[in-house]
Amino acid sequence: MPTSRFVVVPAPLEEQLSTSLAAQARDALALALRLKRRVNDTLRDDALGEKASGALEEMARPGGVPFVLFMLLVAVLCVRELLLRIETKRILKVHREHSDAPVMPPVAHDHDD
């Protein structure tokens, strides 16, 4: 049985890494170009305005799931703002109480004159 004249030796680690990184960069660039084409096609879509207005009408119609979710979002933002204001007022009140200079009563001095 004849033996192989050449032995396959794996590439050094640096070469394998550079090859792998180059392949990943090439794949990422291809994906970015595909996404850019998709975004451009979407922006050039003439029916985009109609789709957007339809979505806004769906959200503004009371009783639907998008309307309920939108109102829930507004309520959460209002509660968050209210809690932020309450906490800010509390912190400022504590700060004012501790930052006032203490008033020292006048000390009566008894002098031997």
Number of C-alpha atoms within 10 A of each C-alpha: 3 4 6 7 6 6 7 7 6 8 9 8 9 9 11 12 12 11 12 12 12 12 12 12 12 12 12 12 12 12 12 12 12 12 12 12 12 12 12 11 11 12 12 10 10 10 10 12 11 10 11 11 11 12 12 13 13 15 18 15 12 12 10 12 12 17 17 15 12 14 15 12 12 12 12 12 12 12 12 12 12 12 12 12 12 11 12 11 12 12 12 11 12 10 11 11 10 10 9 8 8 7 6 6 6 6 6 6 6 6 5 4 3
